[in-house]
């Protein structure tokens, strides 16, 4: 399988997507359970993002 070089635009898009996912996970870890984030057992990796 050949590897393709990513264009600068694609790299920027992927970095923005990565940042948005991290911010969303961080917000979910520090908020109370709501309909959108409902998960009775949170993964250990998500618990590490908690501020308190």
N, CA, C and O atoms as a Tinker XYZ file with bonds, in Angstrom:
   208  protein
     1  N      0.838000   -1.169000    0.000000    73     2
     2  CA     0.000000    0.000000    0.000000    64     1     3
     3  C      0.891000    1.243000    0.000000    63     2     4     5
     4  O      1.813000    1.351000    0.808000    81     3
     5  N      0.617000    2.156000   -0.889000    73     3     6
     6  CA     1.392000    3.382000   -0.988000    64     5     7
     7  C      0.903000    4.403000    0.026000    63     6     8     9
     8  O     -0.294000    4.505000    0.297000    81     7
     9  N      1.835000    5.152000    0.576000    73     7    10
    10  CA     1.445000    6.242000    1.469000    64     9    11
    11  C      1.386000    7.521000    0.652000    63    10    12    13
    12  O      2.218000    7.752000   -0.225000    81    11
    13  N      0.411000    8.336000    0.945000    73    11    14
    14  CA     0.242000    9.579000    0.213000    64    13    15
    15  C      0.671000   10.740000    1.090000    63    14    16    17
    16  O      0.452000   10.736000    2.301000    81    15
    17  N      1.282000   11.727000    0.467000    73    15    18
    18  CA     1.602000   12.948000    1.183000    64    17    19
    19  C      0.331000   13.763000    1.321000    63    18    20    21
    20  O     -0.440000   13.894000    0.369000    81    19
    21  N      0.114000   14.308000    2.502000    73    19    22
    22  CA    -1.064000   15.132000    2.730000    64    21    23
    23  C     -0.743000   16.581000    2.388000    63    22    24    25
    24  O      0.350000   17.075000    2.667000    81    23
    25  N     -1.701000   17.240000    1.786000    73    23    26
    26  CA    -1.509000   18.645000    1.465000    64    25    27
    27  C     -1.616000   19.467000    2.745000    63    26    28    29
    28  O     -2.105000   18.981000    3.765000    81    27
    29  N     -1.162000   20.693000    2.686000    73    27    30
    30  CA    -1.223000   21.574000    3.857000    64    29    31
    31  C     -2.660000   21.812000    4.291000    63    30    32    33
    32  O     -2.933000   21.907000    5.488000    81    31
    33  N     -3.577000   21.909000    3.348000    73    31    34
    34  CA    -4.983000   22.126000    3.665000    64    33    35
    35  C     -5.547000   20.925000    4.412000    63    34    36    37
    36  O     -6.305000   21.087000    5.369000    81    35
    37  N     -5.183000   19.725000    3.982000    73    35    38
    38  CA    -5.665000   18.514000    4.641000    64    37    39
    39  C     -5.100000   18.410000    6.047000    63    38    40    41
    40  O     -5.817000   18.046000    6.979000    81    39
    41  N     -3.818000   18.728000    6.207000    73    39    42
    42  CA    -3.202000   18.702000    7.545000    64    41    43
    43  C     -3.875000   19.691000    8.479000    63    42    44    45
    44  O     -4.123000   19.379000    9.644000    81    43
    45  N     -4.169000   20.871000    7.982000    73    43    46
    46  CA    -4.838000   21.880000    8.798000    64    45    47
    47  C     -6.224000   21.401000    9.204000    63    46    48    49
    48  O     -6.629000   21.570000   10.354000    81    47
    49  N     -6.948000   20.806000    8.271000    73    47    50
    50  CA    -8.273000   20.271000    8.576000    64    49    51
    51  C     -8.224000   19.179000    9.628000    63    50    52    53
    52  O     -9.071000   19.133000   10.519000    81    51
    53  N     -7.231000   18.294000    9.529000    73    51    54
    54  CA    -7.095000   17.225000   10.510000    64    53    55
    55  C     -6.713000   17.762000   11.887000    63    54    56    57
    56  O     -7.188000   17.253000   12.902000    81    55
    57  N     -5.866000   18.774000   11.931000    73    55    58
    58  CA    -5.500000   19.386000   13.210000    64    57    59
    59  C     -6.702000   20.070000   13.853000    63    58    60    61
    60  O     -6.880000   20.004000   15.069000    81    59
    61  N     -7.524000   20.723000   13.040000    73    59    62
    62  CA    -8.719000   21.377000   13.571000    64    61    63
    63  C     -9.699000   20.341000   14.099000    63    62    64    65
    64  O    -10.311000   20.550000   15.146000    81    63
    65  N     -9.858000   19.228000   13.393000    73    63    66
    66  CA   -10.736000   18.156000   13.832000    64    65    67
    67  C    -10.234000   17.528000   15.135000    63    66    68    69
    68  O    -11.021000   17.222000   16.030000    81    67
    69  N     -8.928000   17.341000   15.229000    73    67    70
    70  CA    -8.336000   16.796000   16.447000    64    69    71
    71  C     -8.572000   17.724000   17.635000    63    70    72    73
    72  O     -8.913000   17.268000   18.727000    81    71
    73  N     -8.391000   19.020000   17.420000    73    71    74
    74  CA    -8.584000   20.011000   18.484000    64    73    75
    75  C    -10.052000   20.056000   18.921000    63    74    76    77
    76  O    -10.343000   20.143000   20.114000    81    75
    77  N    -10.970000   19.997000   17.960000    73    75    78
    78  CA   -12.401000   20.013000   18.283000    64    77    79
    79  C    -12.790000   18.776000   19.089000    63    78    80    81
    80  O    -13.585000   18.877000   20.024000    81    79
    81  N    -12.246000   17.618000   18.744000    73    79    82
    82  CA   -12.542000   16.395000   19.481000    64    81    83
    83  C    -11.997000   16.467000   20.903000    63    82    84    85
    84  O    -12.660000   16.020000   21.839000    81    83
    85  N    -10.811000   17.019000   21.076000    73    83    86
    86  CA   -10.225000   17.149000   22.403000    64    85    87
    87  C    -11.020000   18.118000   23.271000    63    86    88    89
    88  O    -11.240000   17.854000   24.453000    81    87
    89  N    -11.447000   19.227000   22.699000    73    87    90
    90  CA   -12.239000   20.207000   23.444000    64    89    91
    91  C    -13.583000   19.599000   23.831000    63    90    92    93
    92  O    -14.062000   19.811000   24.945000    81    91
    93  N    -14.183000   18.859000   22.934000    73    91    94
    94  CA   -15.464000   18.212000   23.226000    64    93    95
    95  C    -15.317000   17.174000   24.336000    63    94    96    97
    96  O    -16.169000   17.098000   25.222000    81    95
    97  N    -14.261000   16.380000   24.303000    73    95    98
    98  CA   -14.021000   15.378000   25.345000    64    97    99
    99  C    -13.740000   16.046000   26.678000    63    98   100   101
   100  O    -14.203000   15.579000   27.719000    81    99
   101  N    -12.988000   17.131000   26.653000    73    99   102
   102  CA   -12.671000   17.868000   27.879000    64   101   103
   103  C    -13.943000   18.454000   28.489000    63   102   104   105
   104  O    -14.126000   18.394000   29.705000    81   103
   105  N    -14.808000   19.010000   27.674000    73   103   106
   106  CA   -16.065000   19.577000   28.157000    64   105   107
   107  C    -16.963000   18.474000   28.719000    63   106   108   109
   108  O    -17.620000   18.679000   29.740000    81   107
   109  N    -17.000000   17.331000   28.079000    73   107   110
   110  CA   -17.810000   16.222000   28.553000    64   109   111
   111  C    -17.306000   15.641000   29.863000    63   110   112   113
   112  O    -18.097000   15.184000   30.688000    81   111
   113  N    -15.994000   15.656000   30.058000    73   111   114
   114  CA   -15.423000   15.117000   31.289000    64   113   115
   115  C    -15.704000   16.024000   32.479000    63   114   116   117
   116  O    -15.793000   15.551000   33.612000    81   115
   117  N    -15.844000   17.319000   32.234000    73   115   118
   118  CA   -16.030000   18.276000   33.320000    64   117   119
   119  C    -17.467000   18.727000   33.504000    63   118   120   121
   120  O    -17.716000   19.689000   34.230000    81   119
   121  N    -18.406000   18.068000   32.876000    73   119   122
   122  CA   -19.798000   18.473000   33.018000    64   121   123
   123  C    -20.625000   17.322000   33.584000    63   122   124   125
   124  O    -20.205000   16.165000   33.586000    81   123
   125  N    -21.794000   17.676000   34.053000    73   123   126
   126  CA   -22.708000   16.665000   34.553000    64   125   127
   127  C    -23.271000   15.862000   33.386000    63   126   128   129
   128  O    -23.197000   16.292000   32.235000    81   127
   129  N    -23.823000   14.718000   33.681000    73   127   130
   130  CA   -24.378000   13.852000   32.648000    64   129   131
   131  C    -25.599000   14.497000   32.010000    63   130   132   133
   132  O    -26.541000   14.873000   32.708000    81   131
   133  N    -25.586000   14.626000   30.713000    73   131   134
   134  CA   -26.728000   15.134000   29.964000    64   133   135
   135  C    -27.119000   14.100000   28.916000    63   134   136   137
   136  O    -26.470000   13.062000   28.789000    81   135
   137  N    -28.148000   14.377000   28.188000    73   135   138
   138  CA   -28.616000   13.435000   27.169000    64   137   139
   139  C    -27.533000   13.149000   26.130000    63   138   140   141
   140  O    -27.356000   12.000000   25.726000    81   139
   141  N    -26.811000   14.175000   25.696000    73   139   142
   142  CA   -25.811000   13.992000   24.637000    64   141   143
   143  C    -24.591000   13.208000   25.107000    63   142   144   145
   144  O    -24.004000   12.449000   24.336000    81   143
   145  N    -24.212000   13.387000   26.362000    73   143   146
   146  CA   -22.996000   12.757000   26.871000    64   145   147
   147  C    -23.290000   11.575000   27.792000    63   146   148   149
   148  O    -22.394000   11.128000   28.507000    81   147
   149  N    -24.506000   11.062000   27.795000    73   147   150
   150  CA   -24.873000   10.020000   28.743000    64   149   151
   151  C    -24.027000    8.769000   28.566000    63   150   152   153
   152  O    -24.061000    8.119000   27.521000    81   151
   153  N    -23.281000    8.451000   29.590000    73   151   154
   154  CA   -22.493000    7.235000   29.648000    64   153   155
   155  C    -22.230000    6.962000   31.123000    63   154   156   157
   156  O    -21.403000    7.643000   31.729000    81   155
   157  N    -22.911000    5.984000   31.716000    73   155   158
   158  CA   -22.770000    5.748000   33.146000    64   157   159
   159  C    -21.333000    5.441000   33.576000    63   158   160   161
   160  O    -20.913000    5.852000   34.658000    81   159
   161  N    -20.588000    4.734000   32.752000    73   159   162
   162  CA   -19.201000    4.413000   33.082000    64   161   163
   163  C    -18.292000    5.117000   32.081000    63   162   164   165
   164  O    -18.264000    4.769000   30.900000    81   163
   165  N    -17.549000    6.110000   32.564000    73   163   166
   166  CA   -16.642000    6.835000   31.682000    64   165   167
   167  C    -15.306000    6.103000   31.605000    63   166   168   169
   168  O    -14.860000    5.531000   32.600000    81   167
   169  N    -14.667000    6.111000   30.452000    73   167   170
   170  CA   -13.363000    5.476000   30.312000    64   169   171
   171  C    -12.308000    6.179000   31.167000    63   170   172   173
   172  O    -12.442000    7.363000   31.477000    81   171
   173  N    -11.278000    5.459000   31.540000    73   171   174
   174  CA   -10.206000    6.013000   32.369000    64   173   175
   175  C     -9.503000    7.177000   31.668000    63   174   176   177
   176  O     -9.115000    8.145000   32.321000    81   175
   177  N     -9.336000    7.093000   30.355000    73   175   178
   178  CA    -8.670000    8.164000   29.620000    64   177   179
   179  C     -9.458000    9.468000   29.715000    63   178   180   181
   180  O     -8.870000   10.548000   29.762000    81   179
   181  N    -10.770000    9.371000   29.743000    73   179   182
   182  CA   -11.604000   10.559000   29.850000    64   181   183
   183  C    -11.549000   11.128000   31.264000    63   182   184   185
   184  O    -11.622000   12.343000   31.449000    81   183
   185  N    -11.420000   10.261000   32.256000    73   183   186
   186  CA   -11.329000   10.723000   33.642000    64   185   187
   187  C    -10.050000   11.526000   33.874000    63   186   188   189
   188  O    -10.011000   12.370000   34.768000    81   187
   189  N     -9.022000   11.282000   33.098000    73   187   190
   190  CA    -7.759000   12.010000   33.245000    64   189   191
   191  C     -7.883000   13.462000   32.799000    63   190   192   193
   192  O     -7.041000   14.286000   33.156000    81   191
   193  N     -8.919000   13.793000   32.024000    73   191   194
   194  CA    -9.102000   15.148000   31.539000    64   193   195
   195  C     -9.838000   16.040000   32.543000    63   194   196   197
   196  O     -9.949000   17.247000   32.327000    81   195
   197  N    -10.340000   15.461000   33.634000    73   195   198
   198  CA   -11.087000   16.235000   34.616000    64   197   199
   199  C    -10.193000   17.252000   35.305000    63   198   200   201
   200  O     -9.019000   16.988000   35.567000    81   199
   201  N    -10.759000   18.421000   35.597000    73   199   202
   202  CA   -10.014000   19.466000   36.300000    64   201   203
   203  C    -10.083000   19.283000   37.812000    63   202   204   205
   204  O     -9.178000   19.714000   38.525000    81   203
   205  N    -11.137000   18.654000   38.309000    73   203   206
   206  CA   -11.304000   18.522000   39.757000    64   205   207
   207  C    -11.210000   17.099000   40.193000    63   206   208
   208  O    -11.328000   16.809000   41.383000    81   207
